[in-house]
Amino acid sequence: MAAHRVRGHHHPYAAEALLDVGALQPDAAVVLVAVPVAYLPQVTRLLTDLEARRRHGSVSRRRPPAGPEAPAEGWTIEDLRRFSLGRSATHRTVAALLDALAAEPGRQFTVEELSRRTGLPRQKIVGAMAGLTRVLKIHHDYPRRGLPFDRVPGRPEAPRERCYRVDPDRAADWHAARRSRPDRGGAVV
């Protein structure tokens, strides 16, 4: 997430708030509203939730349980392909994480291990994970699909740290999604 100046201060949410509003309704008129910096994350979440409700009906604010329990539909190769083409920093970061997870299906990775594997700073990964649900609610039908990976309790050597993994089927689907890409006319090759 890039930091932008808000009243002479660098603020990490400023760019994301502007990008999200543009992504929410690209054909809608945008009105600039002065928001105290302290409330910017909450206002961004409110706009995101409103847009998710507009697109998908009411969206539950409850967190899904940690673990490999999958929602009813899960992720298809096409869903994963669409996700891999996302242009936000969250999309790019999580795509890099999925590349690492899919390279070793079934293995549980801590954030620290994913950081070493991908070369991404730990804080960038934590930030992407924090914003992922919001992105999924807006663009990827989170209530029906859930997360594109499993989030599980820690391993014996890291019991307090959450781990992430994909199973062999999801890894194969992710690899297939990464191999397919749209041509200039929008068809998948």
BAKE-927901 format. One record per residue: x, y, z of N, C-alpha, C in turn; residue in three letters. Coordinates in Angstrom, 1 decimal. Layout:
BEGIN
ATOM     n_xx     n_yy     n_zz    ca_xx    ca_yy    ca_zz     c_xx     c_yy     c_zz   rest
ATOM        X        Y        Z        X        Y        Z        X        Y        Z    ALA
...
***
This chain:
BEGIN
ATOM     n_xx     n_yy     n_zz    ca_xx    ca_yy    ca_zz     c_xx     c_yy     c_zz   rest
ATOM      0.9     -1.2      0.0      0.0      0.0      0.0      0.9      1.2      0.0    MET
ATOM      0.7      2.1     -0.9      1.5      3.3     -1.0      1.0      4.4      0.0    ALA
ATOM      1.9      5.1      0.6      1.5      6.2      1.5      1.4      7.4      0.7    ALA
ATOM      0.4      8.2      0.9      0.2      9.5      0.3      0.1     10.6      1.3    HIS
ATOM      0.4     11.8      0.8      0.3     13.0      1.7     -1.2     13.4      2.0    ARG
ATOM     -1.5     13.5      3.3     -2.8     14.0      3.7     -2.5     15.1      4.7    VAL
ATOM     -2.7     16.3      4.3     -2.4     17.5      5.1     -0.9     17.5      5.5    ARG
ATOM      0.0     17.2      4.6      1.4     17.3      4.9      1.9     16.1      5.6    GLY
ATOM      1.1     15.1      5.9      1.6     13.9      6.6      1.4     12.7      5.6    HIS
ATOM      2.4     11.8      5.7      2.2     10.6      4.9      1.1      9.7      5.6    HIS
ATOM      0.1      9.3      4.9     -0.9      8.4      5.5     -1.1      7.2      4.6    HIS
ATOM     -0.9      6.0      5.2     -1.0      4.8      4.4     -2.4      4.5      3.8    PRO
ATOM     -3.5      5.0      4.3     -4.8      4.6      3.8     -5.3      5.6      2.7    TYR
ATOM     -4.6      6.7      2.5     -5.1      7.7      1.6     -5.3      7.1      0.2    ALA
ATOM     -4.2      6.5     -0.3     -4.3      6.0     -1.7     -5.3      4.9     -1.8    ALA
ATOM     -5.4      4.0     -0.8     -6.3      2.9     -0.8     -7.7      3.4     -0.8    GLU
ATOM     -8.0      4.4     -0.1     -9.4      4.9      0.0     -9.8      5.4     -1.4    ALA
ATOM     -8.9      6.2     -2.0     -9.2      6.7     -3.3     -9.3      5.6     -4.4    LEU
ATOM     -8.4      4.6     -4.3     -8.4      3.5     -5.3     -9.7      2.7     -5.1    LEU
ATOM    -10.1      2.5     -3.9    -11.3      1.7     -3.6    -12.5      2.3     -4.1    ASP
ATOM    -12.7      3.6     -3.9    -13.8      4.4     -4.4    -13.9      4.3     -5.9    VAL
ATOM    -12.8      4.4     -6.6    -12.7      4.3     -8.0    -13.1      2.9     -8.5    GLY
ATOM    -12.6      1.9     -7.7    -12.9      0.6     -8.1    -14.4      0.2     -7.8    ALA
ATOM    -15.0      0.8     -6.8    -16.3      0.4     -6.5    -17.3      0.7     -7.5    LEU
ATOM    -17.3      1.9     -8.1    -18.3      2.3     -9.1    -17.5      3.1    -10.1    GLN
ATOM    -16.8      2.5    -11.1    -16.0      3.3    -12.0    -16.9      4.2    -12.9    PRO
ATOM    -18.1      3.9    -13.1    -18.9      4.8    -13.9    -19.7      5.9    -13.1    ASP
ATOM    -19.6      5.9    -11.8    -20.3      6.8    -11.0    -19.4      8.1    -10.8    ALA
ATOM    -20.1      9.2    -10.5    -19.4     10.4    -10.2    -18.8     10.3     -8.9    ALA
ATOM    -17.7     10.9     -8.7    -16.9     10.9     -7.4    -17.0     12.2     -6.8    VAL
ATOM    -17.3     12.3     -5.5    -17.3     13.6     -4.8    -16.2     13.5     -3.7    VAL
ATOM    -15.4     14.5     -3.7    -14.4     14.6     -2.7    -15.0     15.0     -1.4    LEU
ATOM    -14.7     14.3     -0.3    -15.3     14.6      1.0    -14.1     14.7      2.0    VAL
ATOM    -14.1     15.7      2.8    -13.0     15.9      3.8    -13.4     14.9      5.0    ALA
ATOM    -12.4     14.1      5.3    -12.6     13.1      6.4    -11.4     13.2      7.3    VAL
ATOM    -11.6     13.3      8.6    -10.5     13.4      9.5     -9.6     12.1      9.3    PRO
ATOM     -8.3     12.3      9.2     -7.4     11.1      9.0     -7.7     10.0      9.9    VAL
ATOM     -8.0     10.3     11.2     -8.2      9.2     12.2     -9.4      8.3     11.8    ALA
ATOM    -10.4      8.8     11.0    -11.5      8.1     10.6    -11.4      7.4      9.2    TYR
ATOM    -10.4      7.7      8.5    -10.2      7.2      7.1    -10.4      5.7      7.0    LEU
ATOM     -9.7      4.9      7.8     -9.9      3.4      7.7    -11.4      3.0      7.9    PRO
ATOM    -12.1      3.6      8.8    -13.5      3.3      9.1    -14.4      3.7      7.9    GLN
ATOM    -14.1      4.9      7.4    -14.9      5.3      6.2    -14.7      4.4      5.0    VAL
ATOM    -13.4      4.0      4.8    -13.1      3.1      3.7    -13.8      1.8      3.9    THR
ATOM    -13.8      1.2      5.1    -14.5      0.0      5.4    -16.0      0.2      5.1    ARG
ATOM    -16.6      1.3      5.5    -18.0      1.5      5.3    -18.4      1.6      3.8    LEU
ATOM    -17.6      2.3      3.1    -17.8      2.3      1.6    -17.7      0.9      1.0    LEU
ATOM    -16.7      0.2      1.4    -16.5     -1.2      0.9    -17.7     -2.1      1.3    THR
ATOM    -18.2     -2.0      2.5    -19.3     -2.8      2.9    -20.6     -2.4      2.1    ASP
ATOM    -20.8     -1.1      1.9    -21.9     -0.6      1.2    -21.9     -1.1     -0.3    LEU
ATOM    -20.7     -1.1     -0.9    -20.6     -1.6     -2.3    -20.8     -3.1     -2.3    GLU
ATOM    -20.3     -3.8     -1.3    -20.5     -5.3     -1.3    -22.0     -5.6     -1.2    ALA
ATOM    -22.7     -4.9     -0.3    -24.1     -5.1     -0.2    -24.9     -4.8     -1.5    ARG
ATOM    -24.5     -3.7     -2.2    -25.1     -3.4     -3.4    -24.9     -4.5     -4.5    ARG
ATOM    -23.7     -5.1     -4.5    -23.4     -6.1     -5.5    -23.9     -7.5     -5.1    ARG
ATOM    -23.9     -7.8     -3.8    -24.2     -9.2     -3.5    -25.3     -9.3     -2.4    HIS
ATOM    -26.0     -8.3     -2.1    -27.0     -8.4     -1.0    -26.3     -8.2      0.3    GLY
ATOM    -26.9     -8.5      1.4    -26.4     -8.3      2.7    -25.1     -9.2      2.9    SER
ATOM    -24.1     -8.6      3.4    -22.8     -9.3      3.7    -22.6     -9.5      5.2    VAL
ATOM    -22.4    -10.7      5.6    -22.1    -10.9      7.0    -20.8    -10.3      7.4    SER
ATOM    -20.7     -9.7      8.6    -19.5     -9.2      9.1    -18.8    -10.1     10.0    ARG
ATOM    -19.4    -11.3     10.2    -18.7    -12.3     11.0    -17.5    -12.9     10.3    ARG
ATOM    -16.5    -13.2     11.0    -15.3    -13.8     10.4    -15.6    -15.3     10.3    ARG
ATOM    -15.1    -15.9      9.2    -15.3    -17.4      9.0    -14.3    -18.1     10.0    PRO
ATOM    -14.7    -19.3     10.5    -13.8    -19.9     11.4    -12.5    -20.3     10.7    PRO
ATOM    -11.4    -20.2     11.5    -10.1    -20.6     11.0    -10.1    -22.1     10.7    ALA
ATOM     -9.5    -22.5      9.7     -9.4    -23.9      9.4     -9.7    -24.2      7.9    GLY
ATOM     -9.7    -25.4      7.5     -9.8    -25.8      6.1    -11.3    -25.9      5.7    PRO
ATOM    -12.3    -25.6      6.6    -13.7    -25.6      6.2    -13.9    -24.7      5.0    GLU
ATOM    -14.4    -25.2      3.9    -14.6    -24.4      2.7    -16.1    -24.0      2.6    ALA
ATOM    -16.3    -22.8      2.1    -17.7    -22.4      1.8    -18.3    -23.4      0.7    PRO
ATOM    -19.6    -23.2      0.5    -20.3    -24.1     -0.4    -19.7    -24.2     -1.8    ALA
ATOM    -19.2    -23.2     -2.4    -18.8    -23.2     -3.8    -17.3    -23.3     -4.0    GLU
ATOM    -16.5    -22.7     -3.1    -15.1    -22.7     -3.4    -14.6    -21.9     -4.6    GLY
ATOM    -13.4    -22.1     -5.0    -12.8    -21.3     -6.1    -12.6    -22.2     -7.3    TRP
ATOM    -13.1    -21.7     -8.5    -12.8    -22.4     -9.7    -11.5    -21.9    -10.3    THR
ATOM    -11.1    -22.5    -11.4     -9.9    -22.0    -12.1    -10.1    -20.6    -12.6    ILE
ATOM    -11.3    -20.4    -13.1    -11.7    -19.1    -13.7    -11.7    -18.0    -12.5    GLU
ATOM    -12.2    -18.4    -11.4    -12.2    -17.4    -10.2    -10.7    -17.1     -9.9    ASP
ATOM     -9.9    -18.1     -9.8     -8.5    -17.9     -9.5     -7.8    -17.1    -10.5    LEU
ATOM     -8.1    -17.3    -11.8     -7.5    -16.5    -12.9     -7.9    -15.1    -12.7    ARG
ATOM     -9.2    -14.8    -12.5     -9.6    -13.4    -12.3     -8.9    -12.8    -11.1    ARG
ATOM     -8.7    -13.5    -10.0     -8.0    -13.0     -8.9     -6.5    -12.7     -9.2    PHE
ATOM     -5.9    -13.6    -10.0     -4.5    -13.4    -10.3     -4.3    -12.2    -11.2    SER
ATOM     -5.3    -11.7    -11.9     -5.2    -10.5    -12.7     -5.6     -9.2    -12.0    LEU
ATOM     -5.9     -9.3    -10.7     -6.3     -8.1    -10.0     -5.1     -7.2     -9.9    GLY
ATOM     -5.4     -5.9     -9.9     -4.3     -4.9    -10.0     -4.0     -4.2     -8.7    ARG
ATOM     -4.7     -4.5     -7.6     -4.4     -3.8     -6.4     -3.2     -4.5     -5.7    SER
ATOM     -2.6     -3.7     -4.8     -1.4     -4.2     -4.1     -1.8     -5.5     -3.3    ALA
ATOM     -3.0     -5.6     -2.8     -3.5     -6.8     -2.1     -3.5     -8.0     -3.0    THR
ATOM     -4.1     -7.8     -4.2     -4.1     -8.9     -5.2     -2.7     -9.3     -5.5    HIS
ATOM     -1.8     -8.4     -5.8     -0.4     -8.8     -6.2      0.3     -9.5     -5.1    ARG
ATOM      0.1     -9.1     -3.8      0.8     -9.7     -2.7      0.2    -11.1     -2.5    THR
ATOM     -1.1    -11.2     -2.4     -1.7    -12.5     -2.2     -1.4    -13.5     -3.4    VAL
ATOM     -1.3    -13.0     -4.6     -1.0    -13.9     -5.7      0.4    -14.4     -5.5    ALA
ATOM      1.4    -13.6     -5.0      2.7    -14.1     -4.7      2.7    -15.1     -3.6    ALA
ATOM      1.8    -14.9     -2.6      1.7    -15.9     -1.5      1.1    -17.2     -2.1    LEU
ATOM      0.1    -17.1     -2.9     -0.5    -18.3     -3.5      0.6    -19.1     -4.4    LEU
ATOM      1.4    -18.3     -5.1      2.5    -19.0     -5.8      3.4    -19.8     -4.9    ASP
ATOM      3.8    -19.2     -3.8      4.6    -19.9     -2.8      3.9    -21.1     -2.2    ALA
ATOM      2.6    -20.9     -1.8      1.8    -22.0     -1.2      1.6    -23.2     -2.2    LEU
ATOM      1.3    -22.8     -3.5      1.1    -23.8     -4.5      2.4    -24.6     -4.9    ALA
ATOM      3.5    -24.0     -4.6      4.8    -24.7     -4.9      5.0    -25.9     -4.0    ALA
ATOM      4.4    -25.8     -2.8      4.5    -27.0     -1.9      3.1    -27.2     -1.3    GLU
ATOM      2.2    -27.9     -2.1      0.8    -28.1     -1.6      0.8    -28.9     -0.3    PRO
ATOM     -0.1    -28.6      0.6     -0.2    -29.3      1.9      0.7    -28.7      3.0    GLY
ATOM      1.8    -28.1      2.6      2.7    -27.6      3.6      2.1    -26.3      4.3    ARG
ATOM      2.2    -26.3      5.6      1.7    -25.1      6.3      2.9    -24.1      6.5    GLN
ATOM      2.6    -22.8      6.0      3.6    -21.8      6.1      3.2    -20.7      7.1    PHE
ATOM      4.1    -20.3      7.9      3.8    -19.1      8.8      4.1    -17.9      7.9    THR
ATOM      3.7    -16.7      8.4      3.9    -15.5      7.7      5.4    -15.2      7.5    VAL
ATOM      6.2    -15.6      8.6      7.6    -15.4      8.5      8.2    -16.2      7.4    GLU
ATOM      7.8    -17.5      7.2      8.2    -18.4      6.2      7.8    -17.9      4.8    GLU
ATOM      6.6    -17.4      4.7      6.1    -16.8      3.4      6.9    -15.6      3.1    LEU
ATOM      7.3    -14.8      4.1      8.1    -13.6      3.8      9.5    -14.0      3.2    SER
ATOM     10.1    -15.0      3.8     11.4    -15.5      3.3     11.2    -16.1      1.9    ARG
ATOM     10.2    -16.9      1.7     10.0    -17.5      0.4      9.7    -16.6     -0.7    ARG
ATOM      8.9    -15.5     -0.4      8.5    -14.6     -1.5      9.4    -13.4     -1.6    THR
ATOM     10.2    -13.1     -0.5     11.0    -11.9     -0.5     10.2    -10.6     -0.1    GLY
ATOM      8.9    -10.8      0.2      8.1     -9.7      0.6      8.2     -9.4      2.1    LEU
ATOM      8.2     -8.1      2.5      8.3     -7.8      3.9      7.2     -8.4      4.7    PRO
ATOM      7.4     -8.9      5.9      6.4     -9.5      6.8      5.2     -8.5      6.9    ARG
ATOM      5.5     -7.2      7.1      4.4     -6.3      7.3      3.5     -6.1      6.1    GLN
ATOM      4.1     -6.3      4.9      3.3     -6.2      3.7      2.4     -7.4      3.6    LYS
ATOM      2.9     -8.6      4.0      2.0     -9.7      4.0      0.9     -9.6      5.0    ILE
ATOM      1.2     -9.1      6.2      0.2     -8.9      7.2     -0.8     -7.9      6.8    VAL
ATOM     -0.4     -6.8      6.1     -1.3     -5.8      5.6     -2.2     -6.4      4.5    GLY
ATOM     -1.7     -7.2      3.6     -2.5     -7.8      2.6     -3.5     -8.7      3.1    ALA
ATOM     -3.1     -9.5      4.1     -4.1    -10.5      4.7     -5.2     -9.7      5.4    MET
ATOM     -4.8     -8.6      6.0     -5.8     -7.7      6.7     -6.8     -7.2      5.7    ALA
ATOM     -6.4     -6.8      4.6     -7.3     -6.2      3.6     -7.9     -7.2      2.6    GLY
ATOM     -7.5     -8.4      2.7     -8.0     -9.4      1.7     -9.5     -9.7      1.8    LEU
ATOM    -10.1     -9.8      3.0    -11.5    -10.0      3.0    -12.3     -8.9      2.4    THR
ATOM    -11.9     -7.7      2.6    -12.5     -6.5      2.0    -12.5     -6.7      0.4    ARG
ATOM    -11.3     -7.0     -0.1    -11.2     -7.1     -1.6    -12.0     -8.3     -2.1    VAL
ATOM    -12.0     -9.4     -1.3    -12.8    -10.5     -1.8    -14.3    -10.2     -1.7    LEU
ATOM    -14.8     -9.5     -0.7    -16.2     -9.1     -0.6    -16.6     -8.3     -1.8    LYS
ATOM    -15.7     -7.4     -2.3    -16.1     -6.5     -3.4    -16.0     -7.2     -4.7    ILE
ATOM    -14.9     -7.9     -5.0    -14.6     -8.4     -6.3    -14.8     -9.9     -6.5    HIS
ATOM    -14.9    -10.7     -5.5    -14.8    -12.2     -5.7    -15.9    -13.0     -4.9    HIS
ATOM    -17.0    -12.4     -4.5    -18.1    -13.1     -3.9    -17.6    -13.9     -2.7    ASP
ATOM    -17.0    -13.2     -1.7    -16.5    -13.9     -0.5    -17.4    -14.7      0.2    TYR
ATOM    -18.7    -14.3      0.4    -19.6    -15.2      1.2    -19.8    -16.6      0.6    PRO
ATOM    -19.7    -16.7     -0.7    -19.8    -18.1     -1.3    -18.5    -18.8     -1.6    ARG
ATOM    -17.4    -18.0     -1.8    -16.2    -18.6     -2.1    -15.2    -18.7     -1.0    ARG
ATOM    -15.2    -17.8      0.0    -14.3    -17.9      1.1    -12.9    -17.4      0.7    GLY
ATOM    -11.9    -17.9      1.4    -10.5    -17.5      1.1     -9.9    -18.4      0.0    LEU
ATOM     -9.0    -18.0     -0.8     -8.4    -18.8     -1.8     -7.3    -19.8     -1.3    PRO
ATOM     -7.2    -19.9      0.0     -6.2    -20.8      0.7     -6.8    -21.1      2.0    PHE
ATOM     -6.2    -22.1      2.7     -6.7    -22.5      4.0     -5.9    -21.7      5.0    ASP
ATOM     -6.6    -21.3      6.1     -5.9    -20.6      7.2     -6.1    -21.5      8.4    ARG
ATOM     -5.0    -22.0      9.0     -5.1    -23.0     10.0     -4.3    -22.6     11.2    VAL
ATOM     -4.6    -23.2     12.4     -3.9    -23.0     13.6     -2.4    -23.4     13.4    PRO
ATOM     -1.5    -22.8     14.2     -0.1    -23.0     14.1      0.4    -24.4     14.2    GLY
ATOM      1.6    -24.7     13.8      2.2    -26.0     13.9      2.8    -26.1     15.3    ARG
ATOM      3.3    -27.3     15.7      3.9    -27.5     17.0      5.0    -26.5     17.3    PRO
ATOM      5.8    -26.2     16.3      7.0    -25.3     16.5      6.6    -23.8     16.5    GLU
ATOM      5.4    -23.5     16.1      4.9    -22.2     16.0      3.4    -22.2     16.4    ALA
ATOM      3.0    -22.6     17.6      1.6    -22.9     18.0      0.8    -21.6     18.1    PRO
ATOM      1.4    -20.5     18.3      0.6    -19.3     18.4      0.4    -18.5     17.1    ARG
ATOM      1.2    -18.9     16.1      1.1    -18.2     14.8      0.2    -19.0     13.8    GLU
ATOM     -0.7    -18.2     13.2     -1.5    -18.8     12.2     -0.7    -19.3     11.0    ARG
ATOM     -1.1    -20.3     10.4     -0.4    -20.8      9.2     -1.4    -20.8      8.0    CYS
ATOM     -0.8    -20.9      6.8     -1.5    -20.9      5.5     -1.1    -22.0      4.7    TYR
ATOM     -2.0    -22.6      3.9     -1.7    -23.7      3.0     -2.7    -23.8      1.9    ARG
ATOM     -2.4    -24.5      0.9     -3.3    -24.9     -0.2     -3.2    -26.5     -0.3    VAL
ATOM     -4.3    -27.1     -0.6     -4.2    -28.5     -0.9     -3.8    -28.8     -2.3    ASP
ATOM     -3.4    -30.0     -2.7     -2.9    -30.3     -4.0     -3.9    -29.9     -5.1    PRO
ATOM     -5.2    -30.1     -4.9     -6.2    -29.6     -6.0     -6.2    -28.1     -6.2    ASP
ATOM     -6.1    -27.4     -5.1     -6.1    -25.9     -5.2     -4.8    -25.5     -5.9    ARG
ATOM     -3.7    -26.1     -5.5     -2.4    -25.8     -6.1     -2.5    -26.0     -7.6    ALA
ATOM     -3.0    -27.2     -8.0     -3.1    -27.4     -9.5     -4.0    -26.4    -10.2    ALA
ATOM     -5.1    -26.0     -9.5     -6.0    -25.0    -10.1     -5.3    -23.7    -10.2    ASP
ATOM     -4.5    -23.3     -9.1     -3.8    -22.0     -9.2     -2.8    -22.0    -10.3    TRP
ATOM     -2.0    -23.1    -10.5     -1.1    -23.2    -11.6     -1.8    -23.1    -12.9    HIS
ATOM     -2.9    -23.7    -13.1     -3.7    -23.6    -14.3     -4.2    -22.2    -14.5    ALA
ATOM     -4.6    -21.5    -13.5     -5.1    -20.1    -13.6     -3.9    -19.2    -14.0    ALA
ATOM     -2.8    -19.4    -13.4     -1.6    -18.6    -13.8     -1.1    -18.8    -15.2    ARG
ATOM     -1.3    -20.0    -15.7     -0.9    -20.3    -17.1     -1.9    -19.7    -18.1    ARG
ATOM     -3.1    -19.6    -17.7     -4.1    -19.0    -18.6     -4.1    -17.5    -18.5    SER
ATOM     -4.2    -16.8    -19.5     -4.2    -15.3    -19.4     -5.0    -14.8    -20.6    ARG
ATOM     -5.6    -13.6    -20.4     -6.5    -13.1    -21.5     -5.6    -12.4    -22.6    PRO
ATOM     -6.0    -12.6    -23.8     -5.3    -11.9    -24.9     -5.9    -10.5    -25.0    ASP
ATOM     -5.5     -9.7    -26.0     -6.0     -8.3    -26.0     -7.4     -8.2    -26.2    ARG
ATOM     -8.1     -9.2    -26.9     -9.5     -9.1    -27.1    -10.3     -9.6    -25.9    GLY
ATOM     -9.6    -10.1    -24.9    -10.3    -10.6    -23.7    -10.5    -12.1    -23.6    GLY
ATOM    -10.2    -12.8    -24.7    -10.3    -14.3    -24.7     -9.2    -14.8    -23.9    ALA
ATOM     -9.4    -16.0    -23.3     -8.4    -16.6    -22.5     -7.5    -17.5    -23.4    VAL
ATOM     -6.2    -17.4    -23.3     -5.3    -18.3    -24.0     -4.6    -19.2    -23.1    VAL
***
